[in-house]
Amino acid sequence: MSPTAPDNDPPDDDPQPVATTTLPEPPPYTPDDWPEMGDTDDDSDDGGPVNRNLQLHELITLIGTRIEDSLQAAQSTESDTSCDTREQHNAHWRAVWESIREEANADENIPTALFSPPQSSIRVLVSKWPVPDDCCCCCDINEAQCPAISIRAPHGSEEGVTKDMFIQKVSQAMYGRAPGADGDGYGGYWIGREEDRPVLDHFNWMISPGGRLTGTGIFAFVTGLSTSQNDSDVGSQYESS
C-alpha cells in the first residue's frame, strides 16, 4: 500500500508529518543459499559429503494419522471443506497442527532432529494432489512450479532442523499464525488463495540407489488447492528460522 497523505495539503510554511501505512512483507529469501537435499554444511573426514539419514517416518505417520482423524470426525458435517471463509478453515487446521506439534514433542519415539547427523536446512515443496496421471513419482513434478517452504535452524543449533520447527513452519505457511501469536511479524498464510481449502494429503521424497536423498527438498502433496496454484506461485519461497 502506498503512503497515504492528509486530505488537505498543509501550507508550505507549516509542514505537517505525513502518515504512512505499509503492509508486512514476507521475510527475505535467497534461493541460491539453499543446498540440495544431499548437500551438507560440512564434509566428512575424507573430504566427501556427509551422508545424512532423514528421520521423518515416525513424524509423518503421526501427522497423517491425526489429519485423517480430523477429516473422519468432520465427515458428517463436511466442516473441513465447507467453511465459509479461508479464515475459518485456517483456524480449524491450525488447532489440529498445534495438537500434532504437542503430541510429537512429547513422544520420545519420534526423533527430535530430522536428520542424523543434524542438517541445518530443509525445503518443503508444495504440490497439488492428486497429480496428473502422467506423474508416476516425485521426479515427474516440476519443482520450479512448487511453492517452497524453506526452513533453516538457528545459527549454532546442535540439533539442526527439528520436528517442532518442521511442524510449525509447514502449518504457518498453509494456515498462518493465530491472532496475537508471537512471531516475526509475518503471520498470514501464503499457500493457496482465499477460495482454497488446503489440507495435507501426504509427504514424499526421492532416495538415490546409494540411500541418499536427492532433489532439492521433500514434497508435501496438498488437496483443496486451485488448479492454477502451482503456475501462479512459480519460485515463491518463505524462508523461516
C-alpha positions in Angstrom: 0.0 0.0 0.0 1.4 3.4 -1.0 1.8 6.2 1.6 -1.4 8.0 2.5 -1.3 11.8 2.7 -3.8 14.0 4.6 -6.8 15.2 2.6 -5.8 18.9 2.8 -2.2 19.7 2.0 -0.7 22.0 4.7 0.9 25.3 3.7 4.5 25.2 2.7 5.5 27.3 5.7 3.7 24.9 8.2 4.8 21.4 7.3 3.0 18.6 8.9 4.1 14.9 9.3 2.6 12.6 6.7 1.1 9.4 8.0 2.2 6.2 6.2 0.7 2.8 6.2 2.6 -0.3 5.0 1.7 -3.9 4.7 4.0 -6.5 6.3 6.2 -8.3 3.8 7.4 -11.9 3.9 11.0 -12.4 5.2 13.7 -12.2 2.5 14.9 -15.4 0.9 17.9 -16.3 -1.1 17.3 -19.5 -3.2 20.9 -19.8 -4.1 21.8 -20.3 -0.5 19.8 -23.4 -0.1 21.7 -26.7 -0.5 20.3 -29.7 -2.3 19.0 -32.3 0.0 22.1 -34.4 -0.5 24.4 -31.5 0.2 25.7 -30.6 3.6 27.2 -27.8 5.6 30.4 -29.7 6.3 32.5 -32.5 4.9 33.4 -35.9 6.2 36.9 -36.8 7.3 37.8 -37.9 3.8 36.6 -34.6 2.3 33.4 -36.0 0.8 29.8 -35.1 1.7 28.4 -36.4 4.9 25.6 -39.0 4.4 22.6 -38.0 6.5 19.6 -40.1 7.4 16.2 -38.4 7.2 14.4 -39.4 10.4 10.9 -38.5 9.2 9.0 -41.7 9.2 7.5 -41.6 12.7 6.7 -37.9 12.4 4.9 -38.1 9.1 3.0 -41.2 10.3 1.7 -39.2 13.3 0.8 -36.2 11.1 -1.0 -38.3 8.6 -2.9 -40.2 11.3 -4.1 -37.0 13.1 -5.1 -35.3 9.9 -7.2 -38.4 8.9 -8.7 -38.5 12.4 -9.8 -34.9 12.0 -11.3 -35.5 8.5 -13.2 -38.5 9.7 -14.5 -36.6 12.7 -15.8 -33.8 10.4 -17.2 -36.2 7.8 -20.8 -35.9 8.9 -20.7 -32.1 8.6 -18.0 -31.8 6.0 -16.6 -28.9 8.1 -13.1 -29.5 6.6 -14.3 -28.2 3.1 -17.5 -26.3 3.8 -16.0 -23.4 5.9 -17.5 -20.1 4.7 -14.1 -18.4 4.7 -10.4 -19.3 4.5 -10.0 -17.8 8.0 -12.4 -20.3 9.5 -10.7 -23.1 7.6 -7.2 -21.9 8.8 -8.3 -21.7 12.4 -9.6 -25.3 12.4 -6.4 -26.7 10.9 -4.1 -24.5 13.0 -5.6 -26.2 16.0 -5.1 -29.6 14.5 -1.4 -29.0 13.7 -0.8 -27.4 17.1 -2.2 -30.6 18.7 0.1 -32.6 16.4 3.1 -30.5 17.5 2.4 -31.0 21.2 2.0 -34.8 20.7 5.1 -35.1 18.6 7.2 -33.1 21.1 6.0 -35.3 23.9 6.7 -38.6 22.0 10.3 -39.8 22.7 9.9 -42.3 19.9 9.9 -39.5 17.4 13.4 -38.2 16.9 13.9 -34.5 17.7 16.2 -33.9 14.8 15.0 -34.5 11.3 18.5 -35.6 10.2 21.2 -37.7 11.7 23.8 -36.3 11.8 21.9 -32.9 12.0 21.4 -30.7 9.0 20.7 -27.0 9.2 18.1 -26.6 6.5 15.3 -28.3 4.5 12.8 -27.3 1.9 9.2 -28.5 1.6 7.9 -28.2 -1.9 4.1 -27.9 -2.0 2.3 -29.6 -4.9 -1.4 -30.1 -5.7 -2.9 -33.5 -5.1 -3.9 -35.5 -6.9 -1.2 -35.2 -9.5 -1.7 -35.7 -13.3 -1.9 -39.3 -14.5 1.4 -38.9 -16.3 3.3 -38.3 -12.9 4.4 -41.6 -11.5 6.8 -40.3 -8.9 8.4 -37.1 -7.4 10.9 -36.9 -10.3 8.0 -36.0 -12.6 7.0 -32.9 -10.6 8.3 -29.6 -11.9 9.9 -28.3 -8.8 10.2 -24.8 -10.3 6.4 -24.5 -10.1 6.1 -25.6 -6.5 5.9 -23.0 -3.7 8.8 -23.9 -1.4 8.8 -23.6 2.4 12.4 -23.2 3.3 13.3 -24.0 6.9 16.6 -23.1 8.5 17.7 -24.0 12.0 19.1 -21.2 14.2 22.8 -20.5 13.8 24.8 -22.8 16.1 22.0 -25.2 16.7 23.3 -28.7 17.6 20.1 -30.4 16.5 19.6 -28.7 13.2 16.1 -28.8 11.8 13.8 -30.3 14.4 10.4 -31.9 14.4 8.9 -28.9 16.3 10.4 -26.5 13.7 9.2 -28.6 10.8 5.6 -28.8 12.1 5.4 -25.1 12.9 6.7 -23.8 9.6 4.6 -26.1 7.4 1.5 -25.2 9.4 2.2 -21.5 9.3 2.7 -21.4 5.5 -0.6 -23.2 5.0 -2.7 -21.6 7.7 -0.9 -18.6 9.1 -0.4 -17.8 12.8 -3.2 -17.4 15.3 -4.1 -13.8 16.0 -1.8 -12.4 18.7 0.7 -15.2 18.4 4.4 -14.4 18.8 6.5 -14.4 15.7 8.5 -12.4 13.2 5.6 -10.3 12.1 4.6 -12.3 9.1 1.5 -14.1 10.3 -0.5 -14.6 7.1 -0.8 -17.9 5.2 0.7 -17.9 1.7 -0.1 -21.4 0.4 -3.3 -21.1 -1.7 -5.8 -18.4 -2.2 -8.8 -17.2 -0.2 -11.1 -19.6 -2.1 -8.8 -22.6 -1.4 -9.2 -25.0 1.5 -5.8 -26.8 1.6 -5.3 -30.0 3.5 -2.1 -32.1 3.6 -2.6 -35.4 1.9 0.9 -36.9 2.3 4.7 -36.2 2.1 7.1 -37.9 -0.3 10.7 -37.7 -1.4 13.3 -39.3 -3.6 16.2 -41.5 -2.5 19.2 -42.4 -4.6 20.4 -46.0 -5.1 23.1 -45.2 -2.5 20.5 -44.3 0.1 21.0 -40.5 -0.1 18.2 -38.0 -0.5 18.0 -36.5 -4.0 16.4 -33.4 -5.4 16.1 -30.0 -3.7 13.6 -31.0 -1.0 10.7 -33.2 0.2 7.2 -32.9 -1.3 4.0 -32.0 0.5 1.1 -33.1 -1.6 -2.0 -31.0 -0.7 -5.6 -31.2 -1.6 -8.0 -28.3 -1.9 -5.8 -26.0 -4.0 -7.0 -24.3 -7.1 -5.9 -25.8 -10.4 -3.6 -23.0 -11.2 -1.9 -22.9 -7.8 1.5 -24.1 -8.9 1.6 -22.0 -12.0 0.8 -18.8 -10.2 3.4 -19.3 -7.5 6.4 -20.2 -9.5 9.5 -19.7 -7.5 7.8 -18.3 -4.4 9.5 -19.2 -1.1 9.2 -18.4 2.5 12.4 -18.7 4.5 12.0 -19.2 8.2 14.4 -19.7 11.1 
